[in-house]
Amino acid sequence: MILRGIEVSRGKTIRQLAEMTNVTTRTIRRDLEALQEAGFPLYDVSDDGPKRWKLGRRPFEELDHTAFNLAELSALYFSRALVERLAIPTFEEDLKSAFAKLESALGPRMRQFLDRLPQALQAKTEPTRRRNDDHQRKVTARLLDAVLHHRRLTMRYHSLSSKREKTYRIDPYRLVYAQGSLYLFAYVSHYQQVRTFAVERIRQLTPLDETFTPIEDVTEAAWPHSLGIFHGKPEQVELEFASEVTPYVQERTWHPSQTMTLKENGNLVVTISVCLDNSLHNWIRSFGSSVRVVSPQTLIDNITDDLERTRTHYRKQK
């Protein structure tokens, strides 16, 4: 937010930056120093008025001399299609601006070729949650700034479990995009652990004039023991898939821990080490009668109970 504010203006004073980001001037000075150490060409000027901060030469001007070949441009445009489908509102305008600058440097024939790429390369939109794009754009930008600068926040959040709003004091660790939504990994001092929050359910963020040092490691992979977006203790799960779905199951990596054994009758036995969460249940149920849970017994009982409830539900409609 600081860089954007400086870049789109003719310079900003420290007080203006503090008002824009709703933090103290001391925090702004610390952030400016960190940005300079990171290599951003920031400098201050004092004409006849207050000292203003400006951004010097473009940080990535070396890219002006980069020559993309056809394959690289095609890959870049396909990546654009994928990113657009992610639909994270914070980056939509920046993405459009970046590609507009790229297109302006290309010749007319190359632009004509690239204009045809959407007919050859497409990405299907995933189901996404409804949201207030303007609100989420502001929330995401503030979160990203806080994650990068290790800035502590207070957060007002709508909890689905309690169906009410709660206020947390958090140390934001990471933003993760998964299953059509953006999530925040944050250390919550009240619970003394890292928790996951859906960004679209964040009602308000207030930056504090405090920084933090992460005290809990966040694994490189998000939700490593889940097929979805849950935390939990992994258990060994064994499933047997019917022969008619064996090719479909066999050609995919469902989880890094998976092992597969093909039986003589064409059935496929898959073993994975994951937590017994809703994502696992939903995945198993998506195969209908073409899969059977071999173990653990807890999962067998849960799936059986769910099927019985579904059966009862449909019988009531007769």
C-alpha positions as a Markdown table, in Angstrom:
| # | Residue | x | y | z |
|---|---|---|---|---|
| 1 | Met | 0.0 | 0.0 | 0.0 |
| 2 | Ile | 2.9 | 2.4 | 0.7 |
| 3 | Leu | 4.6 | 1.8 | -2.6 |
| 4 | Arg | 1.3 | 2.1 | -4.5 |
| 5 | Gly | 0.5 | 5.4 | -2.7 |
| 6 | Ile | 3.9 | 6.8 | -3.6 |
| 7 | Glu | 3.9 | 5.5 | -7.1 |
| 8 | Val | 0.6 | 7.0 | -8.2 |
| 9 | Ser | 1.3 | 10.4 | -6.8 |
| 10 | Arg | 4.1 | 13.0 | -7.1 |
| 11 | Gly | 5.4 | 11.9 | -3.7 |
| 12 | Lys | 3.9 | 11.5 | -0.2 |
| 13 | Thr | 4.8 | 12.8 | 3.1 |
| 14 | Ile | 5.2 | 10.5 | 6.0 |
| 15 | Arg | 2.1 | 11.9 | 7.6 |
| 16 | Gln | 0.1 | 11.4 | 4.4 |
| 17 | Leu | 1.3 | 7.8 | 4.3 |
| 18 | Ala | 0.3 | 7.3 | 7.9 |
| 19 | Glu | -3.2 | 8.6 | 7.3 |
| 20 | Met | -3.6 | 6.6 | 4.2 |
| 21 | Thr | -2.6 | 3.3 | 5.9 |
| 22 | Asn | -4.1 | 4.2 | 9.3 |
| 23 | Val | -0.9 | 3.6 | 11.3 |
| 24 | Thr | 1.6 | 5.8 | 13.1 |
| 25 | Thr | 4.3 | 7.9 | 11.5 |
| 26 | Arg | 6.9 | 5.8 | 13.4 |
| 27 | Thr | 5.5 | 2.7 | 11.7 |
| 28 | Ile | 5.8 | 4.4 | 8.3 |
| 29 | Arg | 9.4 | 5.3 | 8.9 |
| 30 | Arg | 10.2 | 1.7 | 9.9 |
| 31 | Asp | 8.4 | 0.4 | 6.7 |
| 32 | Leu | 10.2 | 2.9 | 4.4 |
| 33 | Glu | 13.5 | 1.7 | 5.9 |
| 34 | Ala | 12.6 | -1.9 | 5.3 |
| 35 | Leu | 11.6 | -1.2 | 1.7 |
| 36 | Gln | 14.8 | 0.6 | 1.0 |
| 37 | Glu | 16.8 | -2.4 | 2.5 |
| 38 | Ala | 14.8 | -4.7 | 0.1 |
| 39 | Gly | 16.1 | -2.7 | -2.8 |
| 40 | Phe | 13.3 | -0.4 | -3.7 |
| 41 | Pro | 14.7 | 3.0 | -5.0 |
| 42 | Leu | 12.9 | 5.2 | -2.5 |
| 43 | Tyr | 14.2 | 8.7 | -1.8 |
| 44 | Asp | 13.0 | 11.9 | -0.1 |
| 45 | Val | 12.9 | 15.4 | -1.4 |
| 46 | Ser | 12.2 | 18.6 | 0.5 |
| 47 | Asp | 11.4 | 21.5 | -1.9 |
| 48 | Asp | 9.7 | 24.4 | -0.1 |
| 49 | Gly | 7.3 | 22.3 | 1.9 |
| 50 | Pro | 7.3 | 19.1 | 4.0 |
| 51 | Lys | 9.7 | 16.3 | 3.0 |
| 52 | Arg | 8.0 | 14.0 | 0.4 |
| 53 | Trp | 9.0 | 10.4 | -0.4 |
| 54 | Lys | 9.2 | 9.3 | -4.0 |
| 55 | Leu | 10.0 | 6.2 | -6.0 |
| 56 | Gly | 13.0 | 6.5 | -8.3 |
| 57 | Arg | 13.6 | 4.5 | -11.4 |
| 58 | Arg | 11.2 | 1.6 | -11.8 |
| 59 | Pro | 12.4 | -1.4 | -9.7 |
| 60 | Phe | 12.0 | -3.8 | -12.6 |
| 61 | Glu | 13.1 | -1.7 | -15.5 |
| 62 | Glu | 15.6 | -4.4 | -16.5 |
| 63 | Leu | 12.6 | -6.4 | -17.8 |
| 64 | Asp | 12.3 | -3.8 | -20.6 |
| 65 | His | 15.1 | -5.6 | -22.4 |
| 66 | Thr | 13.7 | -9.1 | -21.9 |
| 67 | Ala | 12.9 | -10.9 | -25.2 |
| 68 | Phe | 10.0 | -13.4 | -24.8 |
| 69 | Asn | 9.8 | -16.2 | -27.4 |
| 70 | Leu | 6.5 | -17.5 | -28.7 |
| 71 | Ala | 6.3 | -20.4 | -26.3 |
| 72 | Glu | 7.0 | -18.1 | -23.3 |
| 73 | Leu | 4.4 | -15.6 | -24.4 |
| 74 | Ser | 1.8 | -18.4 | -24.8 |
| 75 | Ala | 2.6 | -19.7 | -21.4 |
| 76 | Leu | 2.4 | -16.2 | -19.9 |
| 77 | Tyr | -1.0 | -15.6 | -21.5 |
| 78 | Phe | -2.3 | -19.0 | -20.3 |
| 79 | Ser | -1.1 | -18.1 | -16.8 |
| 80 | Arg | -3.1 | -14.9 | -17.1 |
| 81 | Ala | -6.2 | -16.9 | -17.9 |
| 82 | Leu | -5.6 | -19.0 | -14.8 |
| 83 | Val | -5.0 | -16.0 | -12.6 |
| 84 | Glu | -8.1 | -14.3 | -13.8 |
| 85 | Arg | -10.1 | -17.4 | -12.9 |
| 86 | Leu | -8.7 | -17.2 | -9.4 |
| 87 | Ala | -10.6 | -13.9 | -9.2 |
| 88 | Ile | -8.7 | -12.4 | -6.3 |
| 89 | Pro | -10.0 | -8.9 | -6.6 |
| 90 | Thr | -7.0 | -7.2 | -5.1 |
| 91 | Phe | -4.9 | -8.1 | -8.1 |
| 92 | Glu | -7.3 | -7.8 | -11.0 |
| 93 | Glu | -6.6 | -4.2 | -11.9 |
| 94 | Asp | -2.8 | -4.7 | -11.5 |
| 95 | Leu | -3.0 | -7.7 | -13.7 |
| 96 | Lys | -4.8 | -5.8 | -16.5 |
| 97 | Ser | -2.3 | -3.0 | -16.3 |
| 98 | Ala | 0.7 | -5.3 | -16.5 |
| 99 | Phe | -0.6 | -7.1 | -19.6 |
| 100 | Ala | -1.6 | -3.8 | -21.2 |
| 101 | Lys | 2.1 | -2.6 | -20.8 |
| 102 | Leu | 3.3 | -5.9 | -22.2 |
| 103 | Glu | 1.0 | -5.7 | -25.2 |
| 104 | Ser | 2.1 | -2.2 | -25.9 |
| 105 | Ala | 5.7 | -3.4 | -26.5 |
| 106 | Leu | 4.7 | -6.1 | -29.0 |
| 107 | Gly | 4.3 | -5.7 | -32.7 |
| 108 | Pro | 0.9 | -5.7 | -34.4 |
| 109 | Arg | 1.3 | -9.3 | -35.8 |
| 110 | Met | 2.3 | -10.6 | -32.4 |
| 111 | Arg | -0.6 | -8.9 | -30.7 |
| 112 | Gln | -2.9 | -10.4 | -33.4 |
| 113 | Phe | -1.6 | -13.8 | -32.6 |
| 114 | Leu | -2.0 | -13.4 | -28.9 |
| 115 | Asp | -5.6 | -12.1 | -29.4 |
| 116 | Arg | -6.4 | -15.6 | -30.8 |
| 117 | Leu | -4.9 | -17.4 | -27.8 |
| 118 | Pro | -8.1 | -17.3 | -25.7 |
| 119 | Gln | -9.8 | -19.5 | -28.4 |
| 120 | Ala | -7.1 | -22.1 | -27.9 |
| 121 | Leu | -6.3 | -21.8 | -24.2 |
| 122 | Gln | -9.0 | -21.5 | -21.6 |
| 123 | Ala | -9.5 | -22.1 | -17.9 |
| 124 | Lys | -12.8 | -22.9 | -16.4 |
| 125 | Thr | -14.0 | -20.8 | -13.5 |
| 126 | Glu | -14.2 | -22.7 | -10.2 |
| 127 | Pro | -17.2 | -22.2 | -7.9 |
| 128 | Thr | -16.5 | -19.1 | -5.8 |
| 129 | Arg | -18.2 | -17.5 | -2.8 |
| 130 | Arg | -20.2 | -14.3 | -3.3 |
| 131 | Arg | -18.5 | -11.3 | -1.8 |
| 132 | Asn | -18.2 | -7.6 | -1.6 |
| 133 | Asp | -15.3 | -7.1 | -4.0 |
| 134 | Asp | -14.5 | -3.5 | -2.9 |
| 135 | His | -14.4 | -4.6 | 0.8 |
| 136 | Gln | -12.3 | -7.7 | 0.1 |
| 137 | Arg | -9.9 | -5.8 | -2.1 |
| 138 | Lys | -9.1 | -3.4 | 0.8 |
| 139 | Val | -9.0 | -6.3 | 3.3 |
| 140 | Thr | -6.6 | -8.3 | 1.2 |
| 141 | Ala | -4.3 | -5.4 | 0.5 |
| 142 | Arg | -4.1 | -4.6 | 4.2 |
| 143 | Leu | -3.4 | -8.3 | 5.0 |
| 144 | Leu | -0.7 | -8.6 | 2.4 |
| 145 | Asp | 1.0 | -5.5 | 3.7 |
| 146 | Ala | 0.8 | -6.9 | 7.3 |
| 147 | Val | 2.1 | -10.3 | 6.3 |
| 148 | Leu | 5.1 | -8.8 | 4.4 |
| 149 | His | 6.0 | -6.4 | 7.2 |
| 150 | His | 5.1 | -8.7 | 10.2 |
| 151 | Arg | 2.6 | -6.2 | 11.5 |
| 152 | Arg | 0.2 | -7.1 | 14.3 |
| 153 | Leu | -3.5 | -6.5 | 13.7 |
| 154 | Thr | -6.8 | -6.6 | 15.5 |
| 155 | Met | -9.5 | -8.4 | 13.4 |
| 156 | Arg | -13.3 | -8.4 | 13.7 |
| 157 | Tyr | -14.4 | -11.8 | 12.2 |
| 158 | His | -17.7 | -13.5 | 11.5 |
| 159 | Ser | -17.5 | -17.0 | 12.9 |
| 160 | Leu | -19.6 | -19.6 | 11.1 |
| 161 | Ser | -19.4 | -22.0 | 14.1 |
| 162 | Ser | -20.8 | -19.5 | 16.6 |
| 163 | Lys | -22.8 | -17.4 | 14.0 |
| 164 | Arg | -21.5 | -14.2 | 15.6 |
| 165 | Glu | -18.7 | -11.7 | 15.2 |
| 166 | Lys | -15.6 | -12.1 | 17.3 |
| 167 | Thr | -12.6 | -9.8 | 17.8 |
| 168 | Tyr | -9.1 | -11.3 | 17.6 |
| 169 | Arg | -5.6 | -10.0 | 18.1 |
| 170 | Ile | -3.6 | -11.7 | 15.4 |
| 171 | Asp | -0.1 | -12.1 | 13.9 |
| 172 | Pro | -0.8 | -12.7 | 10.1 |
| 173 | Tyr | 1.5 | -15.4 | 8.7 |
| 174 | Arg | 0.4 | -16.2 | 5.2 |
| 175 | Leu | -2.4 | -15.8 | 2.6 |
| 176 | Val | -3.5 | -19.0 | 0.8 |
| 177 | Tyr | -5.8 | -19.4 | -2.1 |
| 178 | Ala | -7.8 | -22.7 | -2.2 |
| 179 | Gln | -11.1 | -24.0 | -3.5 |
| 180 | Gly | -12.3 | -20.7 | -4.8 |
| 181 | Ser | -11.5 | -18.6 | -1.7 |
| 182 | Leu | -8.7 | -16.8 | 0.0 |
| 183 | Tyr | -7.6 | -17.8 | 3.5 |
| 184 | Leu | -5.4 | -16.3 | 6.2 |
| 185 | Phe | -3.1 | -18.3 | 8.4 |
| 186 | Ala | -2.6 | -16.2 | 11.6 |
| 187 | Tyr | -1.3 | -16.8 | 15.0 |
| 188 | Val | -4.0 | -16.0 | 17.6 |
| 189 | Ser | -2.5 | -15.1 | 21.0 |
| 190 | His | -5.7 | -16.0 | 22.8 |
| 191 | Tyr | -5.6 | -19.6 | 21.6 |
| 192 | Gln | -1.7 | -19.7 | 21.4 |
| 193 | Gln | -1.9 | -21.4 | 18.0 |
| 194 | Val | -2.1 | -20.7 | 14.3 |
| 195 | Arg | -5.7 | -20.7 | 13.0 |
| 196 | Thr | -7.2 | -20.4 | 9.5 |
| 197 | Phe | -9.7 | -17.6 | 8.6 |
| 198 | Ala | -11.7 | -17.1 | 5.5 |
| 199 | Val | -10.8 | -13.6 | 4.2 |
| 200 | Glu | -14.4 | -12.9 | 3.0 |
| 201 | Arg | -15.6 | -13.3 | 6.6 |
| 202 | Ile | -13.3 | -10.6 | 7.9 |
| 203 | Arg | -15.4 | -7.6 | 8.8 |
| 204 | Gln | -12.7 | -5.1 | 9.9 |
| 205 | Leu | -8.9 | -4.9 | 10.3 |
| 206 | Thr | -7.1 | -2.4 | 12.5 |
| 207 | Pro | -3.2 | -2.2 | 12.2 |
| 208 | Leu | -1.4 | -1.9 | 15.5 |
| 209 | Asp | 1.8 | 0.0 | 16.0 |
| 210 | Glu | 3.5 | -3.3 | 16.8 |
| 211 | Thr | 5.5 | -5.9 | 14.8 |
| 212 | Phe | 5.9 | -9.6 | 15.6 |
| 213 | Thr | 8.4 | -12.4 | 15.2 |
| 214 | Pro | 6.7 | -15.6 | 14.1 |
| 215 | Ile | 6.9 | -18.1 | 17.0 |
| 216 | Glu | 5.3 | -21.1 | 15.2 |
| 217 | Asp | 6.5 | -22.6 | 12.0 |
| 218 | Val | 4.0 | -22.7 | 9.1 |
| 219 | Thr | 4.6 | -25.7 | 6.8 |
| 220 | Glu | 5.5 | -25.0 | 3.2 |
| 221 | Ala | 2.4 | -26.8 | 2.0 |
| 222 | Ala | -1.0 | -25.5 | 3.2 |
| 223 | Trp | -3.1 | -28.1 | 5.0 |
| 224 | Pro | -0.6 | -30.9 | 4.3 |
| 225 | His | -2.7 | -33.6 | 5.9 |
| 226 | Ser | -6.0 | -32.7 | 4.2 |
| 227 | Leu | -7.6 | -33.2 | 0.8 |
| 228 | Gly | -9.2 | -29.8 | 1.4 |
| 229 | Ile | -8.7 | -26.9 | 3.8 |
| 230 | Phe | -8.6 | -28.5 | 7.2 |
| 231 | His | -6.1 | -29.1 | 9.9 |
| 232 | Gly | -6.0 | -32.4 | 11.8 |
| 233 | Lys | -4.0 | -35.5 | 12.8 |
| 234 | Pro | -3.4 | -37.8 | 9.8 |
| 235 | Glu | -4.6 | -41.4 | 9.8 |
| 236 | Gln | -4.0 | -44.1 | 7.4 |
| 237 | Val | -7.0 | -44.6 | 5.1 |
| 238 | Glu | -7.4 | -47.6 | 2.8 |
| 239 | Leu | -10.0 | -47.5 | 0.0 |
| 240 | Glu | -10.9 | -50.0 | -2.7 |
| 241 | Phe | -12.1 | -48.6 | -6.0 |
| 242 | Ala | -14.1 | -50.6 | -8.6 |
| 243 | Ser | -12.5 | -51.5 | -11.9 |
| 244 | Glu | -14.6 | -49.1 | -13.9 |
| 245 | Val | -13.1 | -46.1 | -12.1 |
| 246 | Thr | -9.6 | -47.5 | -11.8 |
| 247 | Pro | -8.1 | -45.7 | -14.8 |
| 248 | Tyr | -9.5 | -42.3 | -13.6 |
| 249 | Val | -8.2 | -42.8 | -10.1 |
| 250 | Gln | -4.9 | -44.2 | -11.1 |
| 251 | Glu | -3.9 | -41.4 | -13.4 |
| 252 | Arg | -4.2 | -38.7 | -10.7 |
| 253 | Thr | -2.2 | -37.7 | -7.6 |
| 254 | Trp | -4.8 | -37.1 | -4.9 |
| 255 | His | -2.4 | -36.7 | -2.1 |
| 256 | Pro | 1.4 | -36.9 | -1.8 |
| 257 | Ser | 1.2 | -39.8 | 0.7 |
| 258 | Gln | -0.8 | -42.0 | -1.7 |
| 259 | Thr | 0.1 | -45.6 | -2.7 |
| 260 | Met | -1.8 | -47.7 | -5.2 |
| 261 | Thr | -2.1 | -51.4 | -5.7 |
| 262 | Leu | -3.8 | -52.9 | -8.7 |
| 263 | Lys | -5.7 | -56.2 | -7.9 |
| 264 | Glu | -6.2 | -59.1 | -10.3 |
| 265 | Asn | -9.9 | -58.3 | -10.7 |
| 266 | Gly | -9.1 | -54.8 | -11.9 |
| 267 | Asn | -10.0 | -53.1 | -8.6 |
| 268 | Leu | -7.6 | -50.5 | -7.2 |
| 269 | Val | -6.5 | -50.2 | -3.6 |
| 270 | Val | -5.5 | -46.7 | -2.6 |
| 271 | Thr | -3.8 | -45.9 | 0.8 |
| 272 | Ile | -3.4 | -42.3 | 1.9 |
| 273 | Ser | -2.4 | -40.6 | 5.2 |
| 274 | Val | -4.9 | -37.8 | 5.8 |
| 275 | Cys | -7.2 | -36.4 | 8.5 |
| 276 | Leu | -10.8 | -37.6 | 8.6 |
| 277 | Asp | -12.4 | -34.3 | 7.6 |
| 278 | Asn | -15.3 | -33.3 | 5.4 |
| 279 | Ser | -13.1 | -33.0 | 2.3 |
| 280 | Leu | -12.2 | -36.7 | 2.6 |
| 281 | His | -15.9 | -37.7 | 3.2 |
| 282 | Asn | -17.0 | -35.6 | 0.2 |
| 283 | Trp | -14.3 | -37.1 | -2.0 |
| 284 | Ile | -15.3 | -40.6 | -1.1 |
| 285 | Arg | -19.0 | -40.0 | -1.6 |
| 286 | Ser | -18.3 | -38.5 | -5.0 |
| 287 | Phe | -17.5 | -42.0 | -6.3 |
| 288 | Gly | -20.8 | -43.4 | -5.1 |
| 289 | Ser | -21.0 | -47.2 | -5.1 |
| 290 | Ser | -17.6 | -47.4 | -7.0 |
| 291 | Val | -15.6 | -47.1 | -3.8 |
| 292 | Arg | -15.5 | -49.0 | -0.5 |
| 293 | Val | -13.7 | -47.9 | 2.7 |
| 294 | Val | -11.6 | -50.7 | 4.0 |
| 295 | Ser | -10.2 | -48.9 | 7.0 |
| 296 | Pro | -10.2 | -47.2 | 9.5 |
| 297 | Gln | -13.4 | -48.4 | 11.2 |
| 298 | Thr | -14.2 | -44.8 | 12.3 |
| 299 | Leu | -14.4 | -43.7 | 8.7 |
| 300 | Ile | -16.5 | -46.7 | 7.7 |
| 301 | Asp | -19.0 | -45.9 | 10.4 |
| 302 | Asn | -19.2 | -42.2 | 9.5 |
| 303 | Ile | -19.7 | -43.0 | 5.8 |
| 304 | Thr | -22.3 | -45.7 | 6.6 |
| 305 | Asp | -24.2 | -43.3 | 8.9 |
| 306 | Asp | -24.2 | -40.6 | 6.2 |
| 307 | Leu | -25.5 | -43.0 | 3.6 |
| 308 | Glu | -28.3 | -44.1 | 5.9 |
| 309 | Arg | -29.3 | -40.5 | 6.6 |
| 310 | Thr | -29.4 | -39.8 | 2.9 |
| 311 | Arg | -31.5 | -43.0 | 2.3 |
| 312 | Thr | -33.9 | -41.9 | 5.0 |
| 313 | His | -34.2 | -38.4 | 3.5 |
| 314 | Tyr | -35.2 | -39.7 | 0.1 |
| 315 | Arg | -37.6 | -42.3 | 1.6 |
| 316 | Lys | -39.5 | -39.4 | 3.3 |
| 317 | Gln | -40.1 | -37.8 | -0.1 |
| 318 | Lys | -42.1 | -40.8 | -1.4 |
